[in-house]
Amino acid sequence: MVPRIVVAGTGSGVGKTMIATGLMRRLSHRMTVQGFKVGPDFIDPMFHHAATGRLSRNLDSFFLEPPVLRNLFGWATRDADIAIIEGVRGLYDGLTATGDAGSTAEIAKMLGAPVILVVNARSLAKSAAAHVLGFKALDPEVRIAGVILNKVGGARHRAKAVEAVESLTGVEVIGTIGKDINSLPENNLGLTPMEGMAERRSLEQMETMTEGIDLDRLIELASTAGEVDLPSASPYQEGVRQGVKIAVPRDRAYCFYYPENIEAIRAAGAEIVNFRPVEGESLPACDGIYLGGGYLENHARAITDNRDFLEGVKTLSEDGGMIYGECGGLMTMCSSLRVHGEGHNMVGIFPSTAMMIEERQGPSYVRAVGTADHILLPGQAIRGHEFHYSRLVPPPAGRYGLKMERGIGISGGMDGITVRRSMGTYMHIHALSVPAWAPALVAAAGQN
């Protein structure tokens, strides 16, 4: 059974992502490391992937029932030497004020994984021990096996803080990080995705940041994880190869995809054809399109200039082809995108402008039911999440494929605007939470 450990925080902003990624990179020099992220997140797994060379996986108990989550974990770690699980928010923060659902603590217990607690120790010594004691006492079933003190001052502060935590809480400090370590740039979704040389510099910085953490002790603690049934069989519904091609843009604008969604489409029998619209590549020959989200607003001009891409998507839609767009994909399917007052032409399937706004929607979990107009999942209950800084103006009139039970959607409690067999939605789904989604998508594309 794979050694595993959770890197959790006392709250957001304590350095979990940088520390977890730095540890993954250091460990990857000597073993095969599988990264995970608790909760719905696209950015942090990109860092994990860059650090380990392996796709990072989201462990989300809102999306995935416990048996499915354990199966995904077991399958993803079947050839790994160690698993590093980065938490979300504070260790105990979840969907409700007092419950476990959606929290890092829930995942730690579900996987029998010991926890390394990251504490922002800036200006704290004995008070750092109070933080650890509170987290240790709140739920005895969560095993806090070690502490990392971040943002410590000089040698004197470090010595006092370590002594206070270890002597007053009985939890060992496996490492400290100085407050003089530079932080990394952030954007409205968290840490900025890495590209090219910036990626290398960021990874080197995070690796250096964790040099004060005892790697051998971390591995020892990970090896104390409890015995849990972690099935390693494929979690996907296998289909027969149908000669169906699904085009999926993958570049700096279109980068928000759960890897399980792509794998589920392949397992259902389709060939995935990737291309880069931002770099001027045309829509490849395909039977359907899966348009994911990302940073469309940062690359709007390049997308507008790629007329072959936009016209290819529109032609496929007008010919009755299957197009499924999530968030940025939905924005692409609109008539235009307005960023900082400047308009950029888009595909024009939906006669609305996707307008960037200051206030954000989400991140939040959503529940919906497919209406009779859903092109893939009519009548089915669907779980997902939404997080965006845009709205459609005016809200498109027409058929909607999703009735929201929890969440905002596009307008009036509805989401999944539909024209012909083209649907755009603000909802991001996880294929393993909606097992029928990928087979239905492949089947719909095969009807073109």
Secondary structure, DSSP 8 states (H G I E B T S, - for coil): ---EEEEEESSTTSSHHHHHHHHHHHHHTTS-EEEEEESS-SHHHHHHHHHHSS--EEE-TTTS-HHHHHHHHHHHTTT-SEEEEEEEEETT--SSSS--TTSHHHHHHHTT--EEEEEE-TT-SHHHHHHHHHHHHH-TTS-EEEEEEEEE-SHHHHHHHHHHHHHHH---EEEEEETTS----EETTEE----HHHHHHHHHHHHHHTTTB-HHHHHHHHTT--------S--S-------EEEEEE-SSSEEE--HHHHHHHHHTTEEEEEE-GGGT----S-SEEEE-EE-GGGGHHHHHH-HHHHHHHHHHHHTT-EEEEETHHHHHTEEEEEETTEEEE---SEEEEEEEEEEEEEEEEEEEEE-TT-SS-TT-EEEEEEEEEEEEES---SEEEEEEEES-TTBTTEEEEEETTEEEES-EE-TTTSTTHHHHHHHHHTT-
